[in-house]
Amino acid sequence: MKRFFLAAATLVLSVSMAYAQEQQPASNPKVLPMFGQVAKTDAQQKADEKFLTSCDKSFESRTEASNFFMERGWEYLNEGQVDTAVYRFNLAWLLNPDNYNTYWAFGLVENSKGNTQEAIGMFDRALKYQPNNSLLLSDVGAAYLQQYIKDKKKKSLKQATAFLDRSLKADQNNAFALANYAQVYYYNKKYTEAWDYLHRSRDINIMSLDYNFLADLLAQMPDPKGMFRNDPNAVESAN
């Protein structure tokens, strides 16, 4: 096991150094989902083959290697190093195109950049592998909510609602689905219901709380429970 980790660490270091030496603007396919979905040059294909061969020597399977690079990608994403994270996700995808987590990660990155249509396309790829994954479905719903904010089309809001319904059917305690549903009610001007779903989501997982949305909701209707106040100096009173 120690030998495996040493080999993996060496591989990651070599990949990281190569990436650092070749750091380029965000238009570089290396930092675009699925390498920008563009045809690769002969040199790039040879580099891919070399990388895959190295992984075959360092890991028991390409599935295991793919999962390893996914974990490194999440670590970089949590640190705010988006380009480096996407590069790791690309390596994970190269190792295993059937790793649904790669498409999920690409979707999250695209949605964070405001590229909602691209995000939805990636999420759709992930859903082919995990059609009943509650967290994935709630992320799709969130993407459609972002699309609605951009286009103000009822169709986008209906799509968001449909995916959030599916998400909650799979897991009624999915805090993020409940939080997103609060926004659905908000955009339908049903503020009492929006507060109900916001509190339900917060009670399950406080990390689901979107403070920007909270401010918007407070501007429309005071918190029925009095937990939140429309006061920039106020702090949430309940723990």
N, C-alpha and C positions, 0 to 999 in steps of 0.2 A: 504493500500500500504506500509506504514511504517513497519507494522508487517511482511509483506512479505520480505522486504529487510533485516530486522533484522534476520529473520529465515534463509534467504539465506546466509547472511554474516556469521552466526554461522556455517552453514553447510560447507562453503568454508574454514573457519578457522579450523574446525575439520579435514577436508580432507587434508588441507595443513600440519597440525601438524602430521597426520598419515604418510603422504608422507615423511616429513623431518626425522621422526624417522626410516623410513624404506629405506632411501636413499641407493641405491646400484649402482654398475657399470651399464654402458649403456646396458649391456646384460640382465638386469632385464626386464622382459616382460612389466612391468608397463610403461616403457619409450620407448617401441617399438610400432609402429602403430598397432592398433587393438590387443593390448596386446601380440604382437609377433605371433598372430594367432596360439597359442598353446593351448592344452586342459588345463583347470583349475582344480586345486585340489578341494576337497570338501570344504576345509576351504576358499579357494578363492571364490568359488561360494556362500558360506554363506555370505562372506563379501560384495559381489556384491548385494545380496538380501537385506542386511541391508542398503546399500547405496541407492538403488532404493526406498526402503520404506521411508527412510528419505526425499528423494526428493519428493516423492508423498505427504508428509505432508507439505513440504515447498513451493511447486510450484503448479500452477493450472493444469499443465499438464507436461508430460515428454518431450514434444516438447519444451516447454518453458524452462525447466531445461537444456535440451541439448543445446539450444541457449545460455543460461547463461554461461555454462562452455566453450562453444566455444569462447565467448568474453574474458573470463579469459585466455584462451589458447593463443589467439592472443596477449594479453597484455604481457604475459610472453615471447612469441616468439619475440616480438618487443624489449624486454629488453635483448635478447640474452640468455635467460634461456630455452634452447631447450628441455631438458629432462622434466622439469616441465611443459612446454607447451604441449608436447606430452601426458603427463599424463592427463592433462585437456581435450585434444582432445579425449583421450580414454574414459574418463568419459562421454563426450558428445555423443560419439558413442554408449557406453553401454546404455545410456538413449534412444537413437533414432538411430538405425542402418540405417534409411532412411534419415538421415541428410547428404545431399551430401557435405556440407561444411567440414565434418570430413574427408572424402576421399580426398577432395581438399587440406586440410591442411596437411594430411599425405603425399600427393604427393609432396608438396612444401618442406617439411622437408627432404624427401628422396632425392629429386633432389639437395638440398643444400649440402647433404652429398656425392654427386656423385653417388648415387645409382639410376641411370637413369631408368633402367628396372623396378625396384620396384616403382619408381615414376610414370612411365607411367601406370603401372597396377592400381595404386590408382586413377590416373586421369581418367582412363577408367571407373572405378566404378562411379565416380562423373558425368561423361558425360552421363551415363544412365539416370540420373535424369535431367541434364541440357545440352542437346546436342547442344544448340545454344547459350550458354553463352560465349560471346566474350572474357572476361578476362580468363575464364577457358581454352578456346581453345588456347589462346596465351601462357598460361603456359604449355600446352601440346606441343605446337610448340617449346617452349624454351627447354623442356626436350629432344626432339628429336635433337635439335641443340647440346645439351651437349653430346648426344649419338654419333652424327656425329664426334664431336671433339675427342671422344674416339676411335671410330672404323673406321673413314674415309670411311664409306660405303655410296655410293650414295643413297641407299635405305633410310638411316636415314635422309639425307638432303631432299629427296623427301617427306618423311613423315612430316618433319618440315614445308615444304612449303605448303603441303595440309592443315594442321591444321591452319596455319597462314592465308591461303586464306579463310577458313571458319570463322576465327575470324574476319577478316576485312569485310567479307560479312555481318556479324551480326552487326558490328559497325566499320565503316570506319575511325572513329576518335579514335580508341583504340591505344594510344601512345605506349603501350608495344608491341603490335603486329607489329606496324610499325618499332619499334626499332629492334625487332627480325628479321623482314624481311630485314633490313639493313645488318644483319649478313648473311642471306641467299645469298644476292647479293655479299657480301664480299667473301664468300667461293666459289662462282662461278666466282670470279675475275672480277666482274662488279662493279668497285669502284665508278664510277660516280653515278650509281643507288643507291649504298650503302649510299653515301653522301646525296642523295636526301631524302631517307627514314629516315636517322638519323636526318636531319634537321626538317623534318615533325613531327617526334616523339617528338623532343625537343620542338618545338613550341607549341605543345599541352600540354605536361607535362614534365618538366625538370627532374623529378624523373625517367623517363625512360632511361636517359642517362647512359650508361655503360662506365666509363672512361677507363677501360682496353681495351675494344673494340675500343674506340676512338683512343687510342694510336696505336693500331694495324692498324687501317684504315689510320691514318696519316702517318704511316711508308710506306704505299703503294702508297698514293696519297695525296697531299696537299688539304686542304679544299677549294673547289671552291668558297665558299662565304667569305673565309678569317676570319671566326669567330673563328676557332681553329687553333693553330699553334703547330708545332712539337718542342716545347720549354718547358722544364720542369719547367721553371720559369714563363711561360706565363699563364695568367688567362683569362678565357672566357671574351670576351669584350662586348658581347651584353647581355642585360637583357630583 
